[in-house]
């Protein structure tokens, strides 16, 4: 930037005049009120020429260090003589805050930065004291609180005010501003309230009142402020996101009913919303008899029943073995077999396939009396799981239950018993499982005394050790053993 025109020629004169200016001038003095008013106006006009386009402290970097210092001195002269300028605008105080914020950004000395911070705070206070309309006071108090909360200074080195002090300024800003409260106040206020409440410095009634007041201001501006409505909406959303961390602690059932009612109109058929809303209302103490809660639960129960049925059907479709057990329990044995066969087709694990074949064999034998088919299924099960004795125990039971139908004479019937005992003995020989061993021994012992009589066998033309083929559906040969 070019050197500042008349600044270099007037610098010496300015320095001298500053010496004689009392810094304790009445803070609301205007150009017309001060004896040196013309000097203040000249200084004001000079420095404003170079900062009129400055929107933020960082913009002052456009001015060289030497020129910036001289511009600041002109501001200081105008401020010390007539801080209220023409009495119509608070420009000098606002420019001063910009200067001191810039100084803080570029100062490393902690004491200096604190000094600049206090000057910024003082400039806020002086402006609100001189421009006393509620609207201006509210705006400046809100901006002061904003700086107090977020801090001023270099990044990571901000100087902040205590939350207690910031809260006082925020309360005053909202009280004076009402619906004209600036939207930048919302988020700092919400953060301070949450901190104070969380640290037992504010009761829930106070926190709730602030929440309700700020939301009412936001809603008013969203609806009526055509210029800044969108900003109020965004600030409200951010603010309530902060308040959400404590809303469960400061609000009761009625609050959440009011909060959820508009959303219910939009999402009344959304099961996710229904479930979450019910959870919230119950957590906040709503009684089961509450009509709104009852309505939500009624809708949810219908969905839940339908969804559970859908999921069960989907589960059963993907798990035919489960459906097979269900059909078995219902007495649909053929349907159960069909589902086990489906499960076998869907399964790659031979051990599980074996279990399904065994279940089929058990149903065919015990429920449908399909002995040949049951034995075939049992052999398939045994083949798929090596060393498994249960399929042979089951076949032994099939033979034992066929004694009367597969032998006309008593000695023939006892040959069938021998065939059953052979299956029990084989199951015991291949399976070390304790339960299989015990069951096999118990059944062998049960039929130990039921061997055919030697005389009966001899009269039929057979003898001990000979092979005898059992007819009927069994069609197997046994080694004759008599008693």
FENLIN-V714514 format. One line per field, one symbol per residue. psi: psi as a letter, one per 30 degrees, with the letter a starting at -180 (. if undefined). A space follows every 50 residues. Layout:
psi->???
This chain:
psi->klkicfeeffeeeeeeeeefkkfglkfgkleffkegeeeeeeeeeeefef gfgjflefffffkleeeeeeeeeeeeeeefeifgbgffkheeeeeeeeee eeeefgkfkeeeeeeeeeeeeeeeeeefeeigkeeeeeeeeeeeeeeeef lkalkfgkkllleeeeeeeeeeeeeeebfgkkfffeeeeeeeeeeeeegh gklfeeeeeeeeeeeeeeeeeeefjeegeeeeeeeeeeefeeffffffff laeeefeeefeeeeeegfgjeeeeeeeeeeeeeggklffkeeeeeeeeee eeeeeeeeeeeeeeeeefifeeeeeeeeffgieeeeeeeeeeeeffkfje eeeeeeeeeeeeeeefefhieeeeeeeeeeeeefjkgjfeeeeeeeeeee fgeefgkeleeeefeeeeeeeeeeeeeeffjfkeeeeeeeeeeeeegegg llkeeeeeffgllkflkkkkbafehlklkkkl.
